[in-house]
Amino acid sequence: MNDDRFMAELLGAAPRKPDSGFRLDVFARIAERARRRRSWERAGTKVAAFTAVGFAVPVLQMAGLSPVVLTPVLMALAALAAAGAFAWVMIAGAPKRVLARSLGLAR
């Protein structure tokens, strides 16, 4: 990526002489596209997960499972999730680091 002509093709116009500002603009544009691509992937994953959950509830109700029947299963899943979160805190060590990491993942 040392060739200015190659980089210029990314933006559409080649500079007449080497320009470090131009290179920074190209790298900024590449980074912005990568950031957008990652955000679209994260958004797609979230939409797929919520759609699956939203689709599963009516299907389970059509199968004859009522919320009263599912309550013990949901309580067991909640207990497993709490145990998993506690284990993650214990394995990671300092809760401060875990909170910082989880907040970073939440963004």
C-alpha positions in Angstrom: 0.0 0.0 0.0 2.9 2.3 -0.6 1.8 3.2 -4.1 -0.2 6.4 -4.2 -1.9 5.5 -7.4 -3.3 2.3 -5.8 -4.6 4.4 -2.9 -6.0 7.1 -5.2 -8.1 4.5 -6.9 -9.9 3.9 -3.6 -11.0 7.6 -3.6 -11.2 8.1 -7.4 -8.4 10.7 -8.1 -4.7 10.2 -8.1 -2.4 12.9 -6.7 0.4 14.4 -8.8 3.0 14.0 -6.1 3.2 11.9 -2.9 0.9 13.3 -0.3 0.9 12.1 3.3 -2.4 13.8 4.0 -4.0 11.9 1.2 -2.7 8.6 2.7 -4.3 9.5 6.0 -7.6 10.3 4.3 -7.5 6.9 2.6 -6.7 5.1 5.8 -9.5 7.0 7.6 -12.0 6.0 4.9 -10.9 2.4 5.1 -11.2 2.4 8.9 -14.6 4.0 8.7 -15.8 1.3 6.2 -14.5 -1.4 8.5 -16.3 0.1 11.5 -19.5 0.4 9.6 -19.2 -3.2 8.4 -18.7 -4.5 11.9 -21.6 -2.4 13.2 -23.9 -3.9 10.5 -22.8 -7.4 11.4 -23.5 -6.7 15.1 -26.9 -5.2 14.2 -27.7 -8.2 12.1 -26.8 -10.6 14.9 -29.0 -8.8 17.3 -32.0 -8.6 14.9 -31.6 -12.3 14.2 -31.5 -13.2 17.9 -34.6 -11.1 18.8 -36.4 -12.4 15.8 -35.7 -16.0 16.8 -36.9 -15.3 20.4 -40.0 -13.5 19.1 -40.7 -16.4 16.8 -40.1 -19.1 19.4 -42.7 -17.8 21.9 -45.7 -18.1 19.6 -44.5 -21.5 18.3 -44.2 -22.8 21.8 -47.7 -21.5 22.6 -49.1 -23.2 19.5 -47.4 -26.4 20.7 -49.5 -26.2 23.9 -46.8 -24.9 26.3 -48.3 -22.1 28.5 -46.3 -19.6 30.5 -47.3 -21.5 33.7 -45.6 -24.7 32.3 -42.5 -22.8 31.2 -41.9 -21.0 34.4 -39.7 -23.7 36.0 -37.7 -24.0 32.9 -37.2 -20.2 32.7 -36.2 -20.1 36.4 -33.6 -22.8 35.8 -32.2 -20.9 32.8 -32.0 -17.8 34.9 -30.2 -19.6 37.6 -27.7 -21.1 35.1 -27.2 -17.6 33.6 -26.5 -16.1 37.0 -24.1 -19.0 37.8 -22.3 -18.4 34.5 -22.0 -14.7 35.2 -20.6 -15.4 38.6 -18.1 -17.9 37.2 -17.0 -15.4 34.6 -16.3 -12.8 37.3 -14.3 -15.4 39.4 -12.3 -16.6 36.4 -11.5 -13.1 35.2 -10.3 -12.0 38.6 -11.0 -8.4 39.3 -14.7 -7.4 38.9 -13.5 -3.9 37.8 -11.9 -5.5 34.7 -14.9 -7.6 34.0 -17.2 -4.6 34.2 -15.0 -2.6 31.9 -14.9 -5.5 29.4 -18.7 -6.1 29.6 -19.4 -2.4 29.0 -17.0 -2.5 26.0 -18.9 -5.5 24.6 -22.3 -3.8 25.2 -21.3 -1.0 22.9 
